[in-house]
């Protein structure tokens, strides 16, 4: 009972803070001056999602395993795939499908290199190995989505604590790369690692259908509790001094509060929310693609969209995705079509199959770099998810006044 009271207090406190923020328009900049960039010899420097991309980490599909069908996995996947998780949890994803995904990501890396981008890859790891902590047992999943675990803010890399037990040790695949960045001058922060004890999850989370999720999300109820901080980096999206985050199935208010305190006062973290039955990672719902330019999922409208419109931002509703219904999307939705990677303000990496969104970008004056990652999509991510931009050529600015 005490836990429920505390959780309710945290939620009310954050939403009260959010309401006050909206009414006072505290998105206004302290000043409009651009600050000096990180030292030129620092390998890490990125403030937003659209400055010219110079270096990026691209994930690996090798040895990717289906996560065990635990309560947090059930809460984040669609019921038509629950049998798949129950049957194959702890085992490899289908071998032929995985082979095609690996080839797609290799070609994506080659294209990035041809566009002048330095590409780094995480280390291969056997994710089928079982592990045990004092609080739980699991097997691993993959190092396919660096956006989920790494957030770059200026010249700092922040390792997210994660919320799925199958992803507890995912950081190990990136340690070689991050140590190298640290030795060359980057800041390196690891958020508090959660125990992932049973208390972090609502073990009786009552979902049997998407309709159940709609009701629970509308009530602000999620599978993760406020037992300890947790968050995935992919629930944050950057626009200079202002960083936007959603409370989701994998990111709780304690995790958001940790980030708020950690990044203040130089950065302002704003909570936004959506009409989304399964909030998990923001970048297929709300993807900032340029200064004053955002893609907003028409199926998951943002409750705070007026904040952006009042600041003069252009809000674009991307077209309906073209991916066929029978294509397996074990951990994602069709809206990965809007999960794009900006190489700069005028170049975007987009799915070669999604001709509708290609046309949308071209009408905006943005050149499309077309890459087919349809099989890689099945593992839970688009171009933004499969990458973490390490260095972009730009300075810290405010885009809200």
N, C-alpha and C positions, 0 to 999 in steps of 0.2 A: 504494500500500500504506500509506504514511504517513497519507494522508487517511482510509483505512478505519479504521486504528488510532485516530486522533484522534476520529473519529465515534463509534466504540465506547466510547472513554473518556468522551466527553461524555454519551452515553446512560446508561452505568453510573453516572456521577457523579450525574446528575439523579435517576435512579430510586433510588439509595441515599439521596439527600437526601429524596426523597419518602417512602421507607420510614421513615426516622428521624423525619420530621415526623409521620407517622401514629402511630408508637409513642409519641412524646412528647406527642401531642395539642397541638401548637403552634398549633392554631386558637384556643386560649384567648386572650382579649383581654389586652393589657397593662393596660387599665383599661376600665371599662364606661361611662365618661362620654362624652356626646356633645360634640363640639367645636363651636366657633362656625362657622356657615356662611360661605361666601365673602362678600366685601363685597356689600352690598345692590345697589350700582350695577353689579356685575359681571354681564354677560349670560350667563355660563357658570357653571353650578353643578349637578352631578348626581353622586350617590354610589351609586345603585343602580338597579334596573330597575322600581321600583314607586311611589316617592314621586310626589305629584301633578305631572303633566306640565304645564309652562308654555310651553316653546318646543322646536321640533323641526325638523330638516332632513329633508326628504322628497326622495328621488331622482328622476331624470328618465329616461324611456325614449326620449326623442327621439334620433334618429340612432344608436340602439344597433346595434352591429355584432357579428357572429359572430367570436370570436377565431380566429386561425390555429390549425391543428391541430398544435400543438407538443407535446413530450413531457409538459410539465406539464399541458396541457389534456387530453391522452389519459388521464393518470393520475387525473383528477378527474371524468371524464364516463363515462356508461354506454355499453357497446359498441354498443347499438342506435342510438346517435346519432353514432357515429364517421363514418359516411358523410355525415351532415348537415354536420359540421365540415369534412370533406375537400372537400365541394362548395362550401360557402358561406363558408368562413373568409376574413375580410377584407371581407365584404360585409354588407349590412344583413340583420337578421332579417326574416322574412316581413312584408311591408308591412302587410297587413290585420291580422295578429296584433298587430303593433306599435301600430297605430292604436287597437285595442281596449284594449291595455295602457295606453296614454297616457291614454285616457278614464277608465279605472278609477282610475288614480292621481290624476287631477284631482278625481274625486269623493271619493276618500279625503281629499285635502287640504281639500276643502270641509267634510267631516264633522268633521275635526279642528278646523277654525276654529269650527264651530258648537258644539263642545264646549269652546271657550274657549282653544284652544291656538294660539300664534303659529307660523306655518309659514314656513320659508325653503326656497328651492330652489337647487340648483347651476346654474351657467351652461350654456347649450346649447353643445355643441362638436361639430365634425365628426369623428367617431371613425374614419372610413374613411381618413384621411390616414396615409400611410406615414411611419415615422420610423426613424432609424438611429442607434445609439450605436457606440462602438468595439467593443462586444461582441455586439450582436445587431441584428436588424431585425424590425419588427412593424408592425401597425396597432393601433388602439385598440379599446376594447370599449364602455364606457358609464360614466355616472355615476348608475346606477340604485340602487346599494346603498351608501349612506353608512355603514352599520354596518360594512362591510368595511374601510373606509379610515380612519375616525375613531373614536377612543375618548375619551370624556370621563371624567376622573377628578377630581372636585372642580371647581375652576375652571380646569382645564387641558384643552386639546384636544391629543391626541397623534395625529399623522399616521402611520399605519402604512406601512412600506416596500413592502408587497405582495410577491407571489411569482410572479405571472404577468407575462410580458413584455408582454402586451396591456394590462396595467393600470399600466404604468410611469409614464405621464403623467396618470393619472386625477386626481391631486391638483389639477391646473390648474382643474378645474371648480368647486372649492370655495374657491379662494384669495380671491376677493372677499369671501365670507362670513366666512372665518376672519380676514382682515385687519381687518374691521370689529369682530369680537369682540375681537381683540388691542388695537385702538385704544381700546376701551372698557373695558380692564382685565383681560381674560382672559390666562392663560398659554397659550403656543403652543409646542409641541415637535414637531419632525420627527425621527423615528427615522432612523438611518443608512440612506441609500439604497443598496440592493445594486447591484452591477454587472449582475447577472443574466447573468453569463458562463456558458458551458457547464458549468463546474465546479460551479455551484450545483445542477445537476440530474443525476440518475442517467440518463444517456443510454441506458442499456440496461435501464431499469426493466422487469422481465419480466411485463407484464400482458397477458393475452389474454381474461380473463373475470373476473367477480365473484369466482369461487372463488380465482383467483390473488391478488386483493386481500385476501381473508380471510386467506390464508396469510401474505402479506407484512406486513399490519398486525399480525397476531398476533406476528410476529417483530420488530416495531418497525422495519420497513423502509419508507421513504417515498421519493417521487420527489425531494424536496428533500434536499440534503446539508447538511453543516455548514461549507460553504466560507465563508459569511458570514452575518450575521444576516438573517433574513427572518421576517415574520409578517403575517397579516391581523388587523385589529382584531376581527373577528367570531369569532375563536377564544378571546376573553376574555369573561367574563361577571362582573358586579360584584355584590357584596353588602357594601357598606360598606367596612370595613377589609380585607376578604378578597376577593380577585379570583381566579377560577378560570380555568385555561387548559388546552388540550389540545395535545399535539404532533400535528401533522396534515400533510397533503400540502403545505400552504402556510405552516405555522408550524414553524420548527425550534428546537432547543434553544438555539442561540446567540441567536435572537430572544427567546425566553423569558427567558434570562439577562439580556439587555439591559433588558427590562422589570422584572425583579426588582430589579436594581441601581438603575434609574431611580426606582422607586416606593418603595424602602425608605428609612427604616424605618417610615414612616407607614402603608404598605399592605403586605399580605402576599400574594404571588402563589403559588398552589398548583397543581401539575400534577395533573390527573386524566385518566383514560383510559377508553375504552369498547370494547365488543366491536363494532367498526364496521369494515366492509371498506373504507370510503372516508372517513376522517375529514377533513372540511373544513368549518370553522365550527361552533361549538358549539351554536348556538341553535335547531336543529331536533333536537337530541339531548338537551340539558340546559338548560332555560329556567327561570331563577329568577323567580318571579312575585309574591313577597311575602316578608315577614320570616318565615323558617322554613318556606317553601313553595316546592317545586320540581317542575316537570314533568320526568319522566325517561322517555325513549323506551323502550318495552318491547322493541323490536327491537335496541336498542343499549345494553344494561345497563352501568351505571357500575361500574368495578372498585373504586372507593373509596366506594361509597354508604354504608358503615357510618360513615364520618366524619360524614356528615350526620345519620344516624339517632341516633348517640350524642350529637350536639349538640341533639337534640330536634326536628329538622326533620321535616316531613311530606313524604313522597315520593309523588307522584301519577303514576300511569301513564295517560297520555291514551289515549282510544279510537282504534281503527284509523281512519285517514283514509278519507273517502268519495270522494275525487277519482277519476274513472274511469281505467281503464288506458290508454285511447286518447288521453288528454289529453297534449300534448307537455310534457315537463319536461326541457328541454335541459341544464340545469345544476343540477338539484336532485332531491329525492325527494318522495314523497307526504307526508312528515312535516312539510312546511311548514304543515300544519294546526295544529301546536303552536308555530309561530313567530309568536307573538302579541305585541301591544304593550299593556302595562299603562298606562292613563291615570292610575290611582291604584290603591290596594289593592282597590277595589270596582268598578272599571270596566276592561273589557278590549276591545280591538279585535280581532275574530275574523272569519274568513271566513264570509260569509253562506251558503255552500253546505255548511259543515261542521256540521250540526245535532247530531251526537253530542258534539262538544267544546263546543258551546254549552250543551248540557244539563249537561255536567260542570261548567262554570263556574257555571251557575245553581244547581246543587246545593251549590256552595261558597259561595254568597251573593254572587257576583260578577256584576254586570250586564254583558251583552254588547252591544257596539256592532257591528252586523253590516254588513260591507262586502264587496262582491264584487271580488276582484282575481285571479280565476282565470287570465286571460290574462297578467297581470303576474307570476304565479307561474312561468310558463314561462321567464322570464329569470333565474330562480335565487334567488328570495327571497319570503318572506312579510312580514308587517307589521313584524316586528322588523328584518329585513334592509333593507327599504325606508326605514328611518328611522334617525336618530341623535338621541337626546334630548339637547338642549343645556342645558336648565334644568328641574330638578325642585325642588319646594319641600320641603326636608328638610336634615338635618344628617348629618355623618359619625358613624356608630355601628358598634359591633361586634355581629354577630349570632351569634357563636360564643363559648361559654364552657365 
